[in-house]
Amino acid sequence: MTEPVIFGENLLRIEDVLAVAQGRAPAQLQDDAAFRERIARGARFLDTLLDREGVIYGVTTGYGDSCVVAVPLSQVEALPQHLFTFHGCGLGKLLDAEATRAVLAARLRSLTHGMSGVRVELLERMQAFLEHDVLPLIPEEGSVGASGDLTPLSYVAATLAGERDVLYRGERRSAAEVHRQLGWTPLTLRPKEALALMNGTAVMTGLACLAYARADYLLRLATRITALNVVALQGNPEHFDERLFAAKPHPGQNQVAAWIRQDLAIDAPAAPLHRLQDRYSIRCAPHVLGVLADSLGLLRQFIETELNSANDNPIIDADNERVLHGGHFYGGHIAFAMDSLKNLVANVADLLDRQLALLVDARYNHGLPSNLSGAPAATAMINHGFKAVQIGASAWTAEALKNSLPASVFSRSTECHNQDKVSMGTIAARDALRSLELTEQVAAATLLAANQGVWLRQRQPDARPLPAPLAQMHAALAKRFAPLIEDRALEAELRLCLEHIRAQHWGLYA
């Protein structure tokens, strides 16, 4: 494990959430006296307001449209349990372990601002959930992304209180049973604590952190695949000339072109050209991938600002003894970031799908066999190589493109028109992860096809040695993926390639 990730007053980066979510770093709560006092001060201030019978949304009132309904002090203690109970209506698949840890990390970070009116003990228990890998089983569907991720986060609140189910040591167990096994007493959530846990953007933000990291690696992988395809298709390396890209200086676009130049050892003597200008999926690859590269900085800013914010309602300003009623649970920035990301990622799928279409088509692949089959002449007529893989990649691409429709424009008026404009940020984040899954499938298909194309090209009499970066990649792939000579079912190899992609197995560019 690496150094612990400290949850407290310091700013967290996407990489910190990933380290916790992937089990590479433990989560540790800031433990100095000043920090603990800051957290406790908010809870104490709420208690003084209750003693004075102050009106506080979600503490002495009902929730949402029911904010006009007064809750007598005799019922205030029961209100938090009702909140997480009636929100126990999530459906769909359960978030996996990595996503659940990311959600817990995002919620814990928000609460450490000391502006949510929760006790230190609540933060300690959340940290203990991460430390002991007690993971609430959270259905991924049911949030409109404003008033926060109420329904999915109700499963966090409920399990902290010893209700519903968790994943513990690989098994589905009741939260109460796991509390007993660990010697813990389930928390009785105090006024505002259930609301503080649920009325925020932790699900969409945790998922956005995971999506960002996958997109960043996909950018690099798509660049390396493009370089392999330039070799396989005997493309024109001058399309990536440094002087050419100086004339249109988008930094990310220029970075992609520089990576391709590095891969192609572009200063070496050029091979004979089949075309002065390659087709767009090769020639314009830096322009397509460069949009993603140039957008990652903005997306990081949106995600990390949300991650490091107090994003529930109301905000408790204990220092100035004020309760601030607002709408920080609104996930508009994450919605925009994820809607943008799925558009960018779908374009990567489309680019790689077009490259694969060139590779398998004997009219355009400059002398490679049809469908990249390595079969000898005696059996060439019955072998079909990557024909079906290209069909599959086209299907996955089409689905990613269909999925690029923005979720954020489909706001629904909910909850008696109290939540009459909502972000759909969690749906956008889930969409982005699905688009990444599909595009990684296209990348796996195109990577194996590109490697086959390079292998076929290297067998030709006039073949030139591969540049060092591509030679290393080609050799690494050859250890796990044999050349396709006679037809074989490629599902297992595609799945293995996907595992490597999702584990970011290949180090790509410094």
C-alpha positions in Angstrom: 0.0 0.0 0.0 1.0 3.6 -0.5 0.9 6.4 2.0 -2.6 6.9 3.6 -5.0 9.4 2.0 -5.9 11.9 4.7 -9.5 13.1 4.9 -9.6 16.4 6.6 -8.9 20.0 5.6 -6.5 19.2 2.8 -7.6 19.1 -0.8 -8.0 15.7 -2.4 -7.2 14.9 -6.1 -8.9 12.4 -8.3 -5.9 10.1 -7.8 -6.5 10.1 -4.0 -10.0 8.8 -4.5 -8.8 6.2 -6.9 -6.1 5.0 -4.5 -8.7 4.5 -1.8 -11.3 3.0 -4.2 -8.8 0.5 -5.7 -7.5 -0.5 -2.2 -4.0 0.9 -2.9 -4.0 3.4 0.0 -5.8 3.4 3.3 -8.2 6.2 4.3 -7.2 8.1 7.4 -9.1 10.8 9.2 -7.3 14.0 10.2 -6.9 13.6 13.9 -5.5 16.9 15.4 -7.5 18.6 18.1 -8.3 21.7 16.0 -9.9 19.6 13.3 -11.9 17.6 15.7 -13.1 20.7 17.5 -14.1 22.3 14.1 -16.3 19.2 13.4 -17.8 19.1 16.9 -18.6 22.8 16.9 -21.1 22.3 14.1 -22.9 19.6 15.9 -22.9 21.6 19.1 -24.3 24.7 17.3 -27.2 22.6 16.0 -27.9 21.4 19.5 -28.1 25.0 20.8 -30.6 25.9 18.0 -32.7 22.9 19.0 -32.6 24.1 22.6 -33.9 27.4 21.4 -36.5 25.7 19.1 -34.9 27.2 16.0 -36.4 26.3 12.6 -33.9 24.3 10.6 -34.7 22.6 7.3 -34.6 18.8 7.6 -34.1 19.0 11.4 -37.2 20.6 12.7 -39.1 20.5 9.4 -40.1 17.8 6.9 -38.0 17.2 3.8 -38.3 18.8 0.4 -41.8 20.1 -0.3 -42.6 19.2 3.3 -40.3 21.9 4.6 -43.4 23.8 5.6 -44.4 21.0 8.0 -43.1 21.6 11.5 -41.6 18.6 13.4 -42.0 18.9 17.2 -38.9 18.4 19.3 -40.3 15.1 20.5 -40.0 13.7 17.0 -36.7 15.3 15.9 -34.6 12.3 16.9 -36.8 10.0 14.9 -36.7 12.1 11.7 -33.3 10.9 10.4 -34.3 7.3 10.4 -37.4 8.1 8.5 -35.4 9.9 5.8 -33.1 6.9 5.0 -36.0 4.5 5.4 -38.4 6.0 2.9 -35.6 6.5 0.4 -34.8 2.7 0.5 -36.3 2.2 -3.0 -33.3 2.0 -5.3 -33.3 -0.3 -8.2 -30.9 -1.5 -10.9 -27.5 -3.1 -10.6 -25.5 -2.7 -7.4 -22.4 -0.5 -7.5 -19.3 -2.6 -7.5 -16.8 -2.5 -4.7 -14.5 0.0 -6.3 -17.3 2.4 -7.1 -18.7 2.1 -3.6 -15.4 2.9 -2.0 -15.2 6.0 -4.3 -18.7 7.0 -3.1 -17.7 6.7 0.6 -14.5 8.6 0.0 -16.4 11.5 -1.8 -19.0 11.7 1.0 -16.4 11.6 3.7 -14.4 14.4 2.1 -17.5 16.6 1.9 -18.4 16.1 5.6 -14.8 16.9 6.7 -15.4 20.6 5.9 -17.2 20.8 9.2 -20.2 22.6 7.6 -22.7 19.8 7.8 -23.4 19.6 11.5 -22.3 16.0 12.0 -20.4 14.5 14.9 -16.8 13.3 14.7 -18.0 9.8 15.5 -19.9 9.7 12.2 -16.7 10.5 10.3 -14.8 7.9 12.3 -17.3 5.2 11.5 -17.2 6.1 7.7 -13.4 5.9 7.9 -13.8 2.5 9.7 -16.1 1.3 6.9 -13.3 2.1 4.4 -10.6 0.6 6.7 -12.4 -2.7 7.2 -13.9 -2.7 3.7 -17.5 -2.7 4.9 -19.3 -1.7 1.7 -23.0 -0.7 1.6 -24.8 -2.4 -1.2 -26.0 0.6 -3.2 -28.4 0.3 -6.1 -27.2 2.6 -8.9 -30.6 3.8 -10.1 -33.0 6.3 -8.5 -31.2 9.6 -8.3 -32.0 12.7 -10.3 -28.9 14.4 -9.1 -30.4 17.3 -7.2 -31.4 17.3 -3.6 -28.3 15.2 -4.0 -28.0 11.4 -4.5 -30.7 10.9 -2.0 -31.8 7.3 -2.7 -28.4 5.7 -3.4 -26.8 7.5 -0.4 -29.7 6.3 1.9 -28.0 3.0 1.7 -24.8 4.5 3.2 -26.9 6.2 6.0 -28.9 3.0 6.7 -25.8 0.7 6.9 -24.1 3.1 9.3 -27.2 2.7 11.5 -26.9 -1.0 11.2 -29.7 -1.6 8.7 -29.8 -3.1 5.2 -27.0 -5.1 3.7 -23.3 -4.7 3.1 -20.5 -6.5 1.2 -18.0 -7.8 3.7 -15.1 -10.1 2.9 -16.7 -11.0 -0.4 -20.1 -11.9 1.1 -23.4 -10.2 1.3 -24.2 -9.8 5.0 -26.7 -7.8 7.0 -25.1 -4.5 8.3 -26.3 -5.4 11.9 -24.4 -8.7 11.7 -21.2 -7.1 10.5 -21.5 -4.5 13.3 -21.7 -7.2 15.9 -18.8 -9.1 14.4 -16.6 -6.0 14.5 -17.7 -5.1 18.0 -19.3 -1.9 16.8 -22.5 -0.3 18.0 -24.6 0.9 15.1 -24.9 4.7 15.0 -28.2 6.4 16.0 -28.1 9.2 13.5 -28.6 12.6 15.2 -30.6 15.5 13.8 -29.2 16.5 10.4 -26.8 13.5 10.1 -29.0 11.5 7.7 -29.6 14.6 5.6 -25.9 15.4 5.6 -25.0 11.9 4.4 -27.7 11.8 1.7 -28.2 15.4 0.5 -25.1 15.6 -1.6 -23.3 14.7 -4.8 -21.1 11.8 -3.6 -22.4 9.1 -5.9 -22.0 11.1 -9.1 -18.6 12.5 -8.0 -17.2 9.2 -7.0 -18.2 7.7 -10.3 -16.8 10.7 -12.1 -13.4 10.2 -10.5 -13.4 6.6 -11.8 -14.6 7.7 -15.3 -11.9 10.4 -15.5 -9.1 7.9 -14.8 -10.4 5.5 -17.4 -10.7 8.2 -20.0 -7.2 9.5 -19.4 -5.8 6.0 -20.0 -8.0 5.4 -23.0 -6.6 8.6 -24.6 -3.1 7.2 -24.3 -4.1 3.7 -25.5 -5.9 5.1 -28.5 -2.8 7.1 -29.4 -0.6 4.0 -29.2 -3.2 2.0 -31.3 -3.1 4.8 -33.9 0.7 4.6 -34.1 0.5 0.8 -34.6 -2.0 1.3 -37.3 0.2 3.8 -39.1 2.8 1.1 -39.4 0.2 -1.6 -40.3 -1.3 0.5 -43.0 2.0 2.0 -44.2 0.7 5.5 -43.4 2.4 8.8 -43.9 4.3 9.8 -40.7 4.6 13.4 -42.0 1.0 13.9 -40.9 2.3 14.3 -37.4 5.2 16.6 -38.1 6.0 19.1 -35.3 6.1 22.1 -37.6 2.6 21.2 -38.9 1.2 21.1 -35.4 2.9 24.3 -34.4 0.5 26.0 -36.9 -2.5 24.9 -34.8 -1.3 25.0 -31.2 -4.0 23.2 -29.1 -1.8 21.8 -26.4 -3.5 18.4 -26.1 -3.7 17.9 -29.8 0.0 18.7 -30.0 0.7 16.3 -27.2 -1.0 13.4 -29.0 0.9 14.2 -32.2 4.2 14.3 -30.2 3.4 10.8 -28.7 2.8 9.4 -32.2 6.0 11.0 -33.4 7.8 9.3 -30.5 6.2 6.0 -31.3 7.1 6.2 -35.0 10.6 7.4 -34.5 9.6 10.0 -37.0 13.2 11.2 -37.7 14.1 7.9 -39.3 13.9 7.6 -43.1 10.3 7.3 -44.2 8.9 4.2 -46.0 7.5 4.5 -49.5 4.0 6.1 -49.4 0.9 4.6 -50.9 -1.0 7.8 -50.5 0.1 11.4 -50.1 -2.7 11.9 -47.6 -4.0 9.1 -45.4 -7.7 8.8 -44.6 -9.0 11.0 -41.8 -9.1 8.3 -39.1 -5.3 8.1 -39.4 -4.3 11.6 -40.6 -6.6 13.4 -38.2 -6.2 11.2 -35.2 -4.4 13.9 -33.1 -7.3 16.3 -33.9 -9.9 13.8 -32.7 -7.9 12.6 -29.6 -6.7 16.1 -29.0 -10.1 17.3 -28.0 -10.2 14.7 -25.2 -6.7 15.6 -24.2 -7.5 19.3 -24.1 -10.7 18.8 -22.2 -9.3 16.6 -19.4 -7.9 19.7 -17.5 -11.4 21.4 -17.4 -13.1 18.1 -16.5 -10.6 17.6 -13.6 -11.3 21.1 -12.4 -15.0 20.5 -12.3 -14.7 17.1 -10.6 -12.1 18.1 -8.0 -13.9 21.3 -7.1 -17.1 19.2 -6.5 -15.1 16.6 -4.6 -13.6 19.2 -2.3 -16.8 21.1 -1.6 -19.4 21.0 1.2 -22.3 20.0 -1.0 -25.3 19.3 1.3 -28.1 21.5 2.5 -28.4 23.4 4.8 -24.8 24.5 5.4 -24.0 24.9 9.0 -21.8 27.9 9.7 -21.0 27.3 13.4 -18.3 30.1 13.5 -20.9 32.8 12.7 -23.8 30.9 14.2 -25.8 30.8 11.0 -27.7 28.1 9.1 -27.5 28.8 5.3 -30.2 27.3 3.2 -29.2 26.8 -0.4 -28.8 24.2 -3.2 -25.2 22.9 -3.0 -26.6 19.4 -3.6 -27.2 20.3 -7.2 -24.8 18.3 -9.5 -24.8 20.5 -12.5 -21.0 20.6 -12.9 -20.6 16.9 -12.7 -23.5 16.4 -15.1 -21.8 18.7 -17.6 -18.4 17.0 -17.1 -19.9 13.5 -17.6 -22.1 14.5 -20.5 -19.0 16.0 -22.1 -16.9 13.0 -21.4 -19.2 10.5 -22.9 -19.3 12.6 -26.1 -15.5 12.7 -26.2 -15.2 9.0 -25.5 -17.7 8.1 -28.2 -15.6 10.0 -30.7 -12.6 7.8 -29.6 -14.7 4.7 -30.3 -15.7 6.0 -33.7 -12.1 6.8 -34.6 -10.8 3.4 -33.6 -13.7 1.7 -35.3 -12.9 3.5 -38.6 -9.2 2.5 -38.2 -10.3 -1.1 -37.8 -12.5 -0.9 -40.9 -9.5 0.2 -42.9 -7.3 -2.6 -41.5 -9.7 -5.4 -42.5 -10.6 -4.1 -46.0 -8.1 -5.3 -48.7 -9.1 -2.2 -50.8 -7.7 0.2 -48.2 -5.1 -1.7 -46.2 -2.3 -1.5 -48.7 -1.4 -5.1 -49.3 -2.6 -6.9 -46.1 -4.8 -9.9 -46.4 -8.5 -9.5 -46.4 -9.8 -9.4 -42.8 -6.2 -9.6 -41.6 -6.3 -13.4 -41.9 -2.9 -15.1 -41.6 -4.1 -18.3 -43.2 -2.0 -19.9 -45.9 -3.2 -19.9 -49.5 -4.5 -23.5 -49.2 -7.1 -22.5 -46.6 -7.4 -18.8 -47.2 -10.9 -19.1 -48.8 -12.5 -20.6 -45.6 -10.8 -18.2 -43.1 -12.3 -14.9 -42.1 -9.9 -13.5 -39.6 -11.2 -10.3 -37.9 -14.4 -10.0 -40.0 -16.7 -10.6 -37.0 -14.6 -8.6 -34.6 -15.0 -5.6 -36.9 -18.8 -6.2 -36.9 -18.7 -6.3 -33.1 -16.7 -3.2 -32.8 -19.2 -1.4 -35.1 -22.0 -2.5 -32.8 -20.2 -1.3 -29.7 -19.3 2.0 -31.4 -22.9 2.6 -32.4 -24.1 2.1 -28.8 -21.5 4.5 -27.5 -22.6 7.1 -30.1 -26.2 6.6 -29.2 -25.3 7.0 -25.5 -23.8 10.4 -26.1 -27.1 12.2 -25.9 -26.7 14.5 -22.8 -28.6 13.4 -19.7 -28.5 16.9 -18.2 -31.1 18.3 -20.6 -33.7 15.7 -19.4 -34.4 17.4 -16.1 -37.6 16.2 -14.5 -39.8 18.1 -12.0 -40.1 15.8 -8.9 -41.2 15.8 -5.3 -44.3 18.0 -5.6 -42.4 20.4 -7.8 -39.9 21.3 -5.0 -37.2 19.7 -7.1 -38.4 21.3 -10.3 -35.0 21.6 -12.0 -32.6 18.7 -11.4 -29.1 17.9 -12.8 -29.3 14.3 -13.8 -25.6 14.2 -12.8 -25.7 10.6 -11.6 -27.3 9.3 -14.7 -24.7 11.2 -16.8 -21.9 9.6 -14.7 -23.4 6.1 -15.2 -23.7 6.8 -18.9 -20.1 7.9 -19.1 -18.9 4.7 -17.5 -21.0 2.7 -19.9 -19.6 4.6 -22.8 -16.1 4.0 -21.5 -16.9 0.3 -21.2 -18.1 0.2 -24.8 -15.1 2.2 -26.1 -12.6 0.0 -24.2 -14.2 -2.9 -26.0 -13.6 -1.2 -29.4 -10.1 -0.4 -28.2 -9.4 -4.0 -27.4 -10.7 -5.2 -30.8 -8.7 -2.5 -32.6 -5.5 -3.2 -30.6 -5.6 -6.9 -31.4 -6.3 -6.2 -35.0 -3.5 -3.6 -35.2 -1.1 -6.0 -33.6 -2.1 -8.6 -36.2 -1.7 -6.0 -38.9 1.8 -5.2 -37.7 2.7 -8.9 -37.5 1.5 -9.5 -41.1 3.4 -6.4 -42.3 6.6 -7.6 -40.6 6.4 -10.8 -42.5 6.6 -9.0 -45.9 9.9 -9.0 -47.7 10.4 -5.2 -47.6 9.5 -4.9 -43.9 11.4 -2.3 -41.9 12.3 -2.8 -38.2 9.7 -1.5 -35.8 10.5 1.7 -33.8 11.5 0.8 -30.3 8.2 1.8 -28.5 6.1 -0.1 -30.9 8.5 -3.1 -31.0 8.2 -3.3 -27.2 4.4 -3.1 -27.3 4.2 -5.7 -30.2 6.4 -8.1 -28.2 4.4 -7.6 -25.0 1.2 -8.4 -26.9 2.7 -11.4 -28.6 3.3 -13.0 -25.2 -0.5 -13.2 -24.6 -2.1 -13.0 -28.0 -0.9 -15.4 -30.7 -1.2 -14.4 -34.3 -4.5 -15.3 -35.9 -3.6 -17.9 -38.6 -6.5 -20.3 -38.7 -9.9 -18.9 -37.5 -10.5 -19.2 -33.8 -13.1 -17.8 -31.4 -11.6 -14.6 -30.1 -13.9 -13.8 -27.2 -11.5 -15.0 -24.5 -8.7 -13.0 -25.9 -10.8 -9.9 -26.2 -11.9 -10.3 -22.6 -8.2 -10.8 -21.5 -7.3 -7.7 -23.5 -10.1 -5.8 -21.7 -8.8 -6.9 -18.3 -5.4 -5.5 -19.2 -6.9 -2.2 -20.4 -9.0 -1.8 -17.3 -6.0 -2.6 -15.1 -3.9 -0.1 -17.2 -1.4 -2.9 -17.7 0.7 -1.2 -20.4 2.6 1.8 -19.3 2.0 4.4 -22.0 4.0 7.6 -22.4 5.7 9.4 -19.5 
